[in-house]
Amino acid sequence: MTRPDTETKNATEVSAMFDEVSPRYDLLNDVLSAGNSRLWRIATTRAIAPRKGMRVLDIAAGTGTSSAAIAAHGAHVIAADFSEGMLAEGRKRNADNDLIEFVFADATKLPFDDDSFDAATISYGLRNVSDPKQAIAEMVRVVKPGGRIVIAEFSRPSSDAVNWAYTKYNRHVLPRVAALINRDAAEAYKYLNESIEAWPTQEELAKWLREAGLERVAYRNLSLGIVALHRGFVPSAPVTTSTAARKKPAAPKKEPKSAPTPKATPATKKPPTAKKPATKTSTPASKGTDK
């Protein structure tokens, strides 16, 4: 097996590498992560928050393990990958699942229309893309305003001691164990380890997401930072004049003070009723006549 160059990450070479390891790829992940990959998948699915009626794009979906976890919540999932070997294995394993559709796609040039998904996710595949920033921009493009993007990726443990042990394990143990399960996988996992060591920190990836225009960007470490789960939201659509009026009533315009009502002219003014002259003292003759 030819090991891809971690600097160029040539798509053809990376794709060919995954084609060769596809039959036992999920088994290798379970063994090499000591079962933690399943816990990471649960956390990622919860971050996506899939539900019935949603349309979710799962990039670098591989054999569809993560796609199946998303589809279990009723969402329709497009499982995209640039490895035909992975896609073939995924179609075979999920042949009875109508909620998953496998599509060949390059993460840097997604073959989907703008605003066509409610959410997009990529698990442990962004660091294998030749231009990860472009891949993020593509996810932003195809996700609807208000939709979320979730990225699970191997990262930098927060503790120096954990980072030292993790690096030693990846360099010396992981390739040997992978070779025992799949003889052709040793070189692949040497490359994967190199790509992990060259990958930026959690803070740097969060910065990339903000630069791509995502809002409410946040991340949390899983397994002491061996994996980091990143999340961001595509900004809502620009508010139009009509929608603005519905959301926030316009302040009432101040009308000029009206001029005081003009007094009636003598021609229209009702003449006052003439007052009777007051009598000084009622005479006995008129006393009580008003009763």
Helices and strands as residue ranges (DSSP letters): H 11-21, G 22-24, H 25-32, H 36-48, E 55-59, H 65-71, E 76-81, H 84-93, E 100-104, E 117-123, G 126-128, H 132-142, E 143-154, H 160-168, I 169-173, H 174-181, H 185-197, H 202-211, E 215-222, G 223-225, E 227-233, H 241-247
